[in-house]
Amino acid sequence: MSKYKLVLLRHGEGAWNKENRFCSWVDQKLSADGVKEAQDCGRLLKEQGYRFDIVFTSILSRSIQTAWLVLEAMGQEWVPVVKSWRLNERHYGALIGLNRAEMALQHGEEKVKLWRRSFDVTPPPIDESHPYYLEIYNDRRYTTCDVPKENLPRAESLKEVLERLLPYWNSTVVPEIKEGKTVLVSAHGNSCRALLKHLEGVSDEDIANVTLPTGIPVLLELDENLRPVKPRQLLGDQAKIQAAIKKVEDQGKAKPST
Ligand SMILES: O=C(O)[C@@H](COP(=O)(O)O)OP(=O)(O)O
């Protein structure tokens, strides 16, 4: 029987999602469509009677802004929002800022799929010559982390995302769930995939076929050991959700940029 309900959410569309660029640790705001997605998500959750007790976000604006918009649409602005870099998007290393479709033209769609969806392939690391290196590592938010700035990642596989996320999950999020709180995690495509892999026990191979669309809440019903009692449910219009998943998958198809 289900004891706990947990909602995972990939933020609404960000400016670079629209431009099909790897965004990762670059701090982009939501696009106008992304704002609407987050508000629609909040309205849906309100209609379905959700009452959150605590929200966890990354320290990237798009996940925080999404959490605010969801809570506002639900009339639950007072709910505490707790932020950690450990929920940040996967660090895409040297790929940050690059266009996925152009990368697929240059390196092949298979390679881009490996970079995006495989469990243990780490993309090439970012270095100081990268155009976004200073913007990321000189950002004051990264002086507030529980590891020194020099030890923050320079690129990550999904496996490495899970390794940095799990200690936080176990020490900070799990106790709240076990206290009976209804938790919303407003994070990113790959930090949510890492959590799904962990909670659902998805195999290293099968996780490559899991893609999350922006702004769609994912409901997990868990037993007392935090094991799912039924398959995850993506809430909302199922035809629209399938189309949105395909759109994200197709971002990795080879196409010259216009
Ligand atoms: O870093 C990014 O650009 C996307 C994920 O990209 P893909 O793994 O889908 O290529 O992350 P998010 O929009 O969830 O923050």
The ligand as a MOL file (V3000), in Angstrom:
LIG
                    3D

  0  0  0     0  0            999 V3000
M  V30 BEGIN CTAB
M  V30 COUNTS 15 14 0 0 0
M  V30 BEGIN ATOM
M  V30 1 O 21.1420 20.9680 -19.2180 0
M  V30 2 C 20.2200 21.0290 -20.0480 0
M  V30 3 O 20.2990 21.6790 -21.0900 0
M  V30 4 C 18.9050 20.2860 -19.7600 0
M  V30 5 C 18.9920 18.8270 -20.0390 0
M  V30 6 O 19.4340 18.5670 -21.2830 0
M  V30 7 P 19.2770 17.1210 -21.9190 0
M  V30 8 O 19.8240 16.1320 -20.9610 0
M  V30 9 O 17.7970 16.9120 -22.2120 0
M  V30 10 O 20.0790 17.2150 -23.1940 0
M  V30 11 O 18.6390 20.3620 -18.4130 0
M  V30 12 P 17.3990 21.1060 -17.7380 0
M  V30 13 O 16.6790 21.8610 -18.8270 0
M  V30 14 O 16.4900 20.0360 -17.1630 0
M  V30 15 O 17.9700 21.9690 -16.6560 0
M  V30 END ATOM
M  V30 BEGIN BOND
M  V30 1 2 1 2
M  V30 2 1 2 3
M  V30 3 1 2 4
M  V30 4 1 4 5
M  V30 5 1 4 11
M  V30 6 1 5 6
M  V30 7 1 6 7
M  V30 8 2 7 8
M  V30 9 1 7 9
M  V30 10 1 7 10
M  V30 11 1 11 12
M  V30 12 2 12 13
M  V30 13 1 12 14
M  V30 14 1 12 15
M  V30 END BOND
M  V30 END CTAB
M  END
